[in-house]
Amino acid sequence: MAAKDKSIALQGSVWMTVDGENFGGKGRIALLAQLAESGSITQAAKAVKMSYKAAWDAIDTMNNLAGEPLVERLTGGKGGGGTRLTKRGEQLVSNFRIIEQEHRDFIAQLDRQAVGIADDFLLIRKMNMKTSARNQFLGKVSQVKPGAINDEIELEIAGGQKIVAIITHESTLELGLQIGAEAFALIKASSIILMEEDPKARLSARNQLTGTISRILPGAVNTEVVVELPGGATLAAIITNESATSMGLVVGGTVTGLFKASSVILGVAG
């Protein structure tokens, strides 16, 4: 008896990118949709089988890449506050659902046309760069100061704050960095030093981003502190538990994140 022919079906999913950087797909949009229904990060994360920290990390990434907040926090009230989608966040969820339905219809049409073609398919996947850097900012080059060996690149991010990076002149040319060009700034959370506001302080650190503490996540040894910056971007810092305690850090407090220009890695969409 001849072996039964195996059926072949075409499948696909929709993912969004911002200048080549992974913005999110069905999973992250589902998180936003659940958040809109429940008004709770904890419940939304549980509904999509995501950890509380992973949910906040995903929201922070989407807010940073979108250049404006998709989720906003509510304070006070009978329930003690919560979270909700901004108008832009609601629009994103609605538009993604429309695009996803169109994509399903397109794949279904291709699948019908695939019946009877060769058994073997060559699958081509576009590789997306992934990075361990906790802080990822999208901005535009606002200033370039060339040097004999190294160049100083200033990047303006959401909210009007500036990030300064020191890179080689060769890297500036290879990345095509010039005023007005879009680029990504990557900074490890461990490279961030937190300081309480002090108008008289004079520091050598070129990068000083001030914002409001939105989350404090203590661990066995270190504490992750997430600072909300003007414009909706966030900055994450990893400090020791002892430092977090001695500084008296609390949600709602104002701090400044300091980091060296040499700690910033710049990239552009490939």
GIUR-V734126 format. One line per field, one symbol per residue. ss: DSSP state (~ for helix, > for strand, _ for the rest). phi: phi as a letter, one per 30 degrees, with the letter a starting at -180 (. if undefined). burial: + if it has 9 or more other ideal C-beta (glycine too) atoms within 8 Angstrom, else -. A space follows every 10 residues. Layout:
BEGIN
ss=???
phi=???
burial=???
END
This chain:
BEGIN
ss=__________ ____>>>>__ >>>>>~~~~~ ~~~~~~~~__ ~~~~~~~___ _~~~~~~~~~ ~~~~~~____ >>>>______ _>>>>_~~~~ ~~~~~~~~~~ ~~~~~~~~~~ ~~~~______ __________ ____>>>>>> >>>>>____> >>>>>>>___ _>>>>>>>~~ ~~~~~_____ _>>>>>>_~~ ~_>>>>____ ______>>>> >>>>>>>>__ _>>>>>>>>_ ___>>>>>>> ~~~~~~~___ ___>>>>>>_ ~~~_>>>___
phi=.ddddddbbc babcbcbchi cdckbedddd dddddddcib dedddddchb deddddddde ddddddiadc bbccciiddi jlbaddeddd dddddddddd dddddddddd dddddjdedc bccccddcdb bdddcbbcab dcabcdbdbc ccccccceji dcbcbcbddd dedddidbej ddacccbddd dcccbdeaec dbbdddcbcc acdcbbcdbd bcbccccdce jjdbbcbcbd eddddddidb djdcbcccad dddcccbbdd
burial=---------- ---+--+++- +-+++-++++ ++++++-+++ +-+++-++-+ ---+++-+++ ++++++-+++ +--+------ -+++++-+++ -++--++-++ --+---+--+ +--+------ ---------- --++++++++ +--+-----+ +++++++++- +++++++-+- ++--+-+--- +++++++++- -+-+++---- ----+-++++ +-+++++--- -++++++++- +++++++++- +-++----+- --++++++++ +--+-+-+--
END
